[in-house]
Amino acid sequence: MVWPRRQVVHGAAREPALLFGAAFVFFILEFGFVMLTVILAHVGLGQLAWVRILGGNLVGAVLTFVVLARRHPLQRELRQAEAEEAE
């Protein structure tokens, strides 16, 4: 599941509108997970559904962002540009 996300981030360097589309899809997925959590909470899991499902989803989203932010080549380019600007 990492491959499509990586392709979107790399493609956004060429086509910035792709990043807006990815953000919209991410928002829709998050909204879907919230709806699933509400349904499971009403079916019988109660408040436990919110903590486990929504918490796990947020942890996954943060980990995805951290991995992409640390390994994306654009990060190196930004650091190089900052170093050149500081000199």
Secondary structure in CASP SS format (residue, H / E / C, confidence):
PFRMAT SS
TARGET T0000
AUTHOR 0000-0000-0000
METHOD secondary structure of the structure
MODEL  1
M C 1.00
V H 1.00
W H 1.00
P H 1.00
R H 1.00
R H 1.00
Q H 1.00
V H 1.00
V H 1.00
H H 1.00
G H 1.00
A H 1.00
A H 1.00
R H 1.00
E C 1.00
P C 1.00
A H 1.00
L H 1.00
L H 1.00
F H 1.00
G H 1.00
A H 1.00
A H 1.00
F H 1.00
V H 1.00
F H 1.00
F H 1.00
I H 1.00
L H 1.00
E H 1.00
F H 1.00
G H 1.00
F H 1.00
V H 1.00
M H 1.00
L H 1.00
T H 1.00
V H 1.00
I H 1.00
L H 1.00
A H 1.00
H H 1.00
V H 1.00
G H 1.00
L H 1.00
G C 1.00
Q H 1.00
L H 1.00
A H 1.00
W H 1.00
V H 1.00
R H 1.00
I H 1.00
L H 1.00
G H 1.00
G H 1.00
N H 1.00
L H 1.00
V H 1.00
G H 1.00
A H 1.00
V H 1.00
L H 1.00
T H 1.00
F H 1.00
V H 1.00
V H 1.00
L H 1.00
A H 1.00
R H 1.00
R H 1.00
H C 1.00
P H 1.00
L H 1.00
Q H 1.00
R H 1.00
E H 1.00
L H 1.00
R H 1.00
Q H 1.00
A H 1.00
E H 1.00
A H 1.00
E H 1.00
E H 1.00
A H 1.00
E C 1.00
END
